[in-house]
Amino acid sequence: MVACNNNRKDVKAHITYFTSQNRQSLELENYILSNFDQALREDWIEPANCPHFERAERELGGPGPLAQAR
């Protein structure tokens, strides 16, 4: 299932192999998600709001979520 997520936008039949790069990406994602609460508690990252640009309307939109590493 994890290897399939790498190319799920392709609309053709294909074979995907789980590689060490897939494993490393998955481990990094799990580490970040597992330690997110601790990072907020210990001020490793700072939640903030950042205005975003509405491309379709070509104007500045409201605030969007942003997390910044300290």
Buried (B, 14 or more C-beta within 10 A) or exposed (E): EEBEEBEEEEEEEEEBEEEEEBEEBBEEEEEEEEEEEEBEEEEEBEEEEEEEEEEEEEEEEEEEEEEEEE
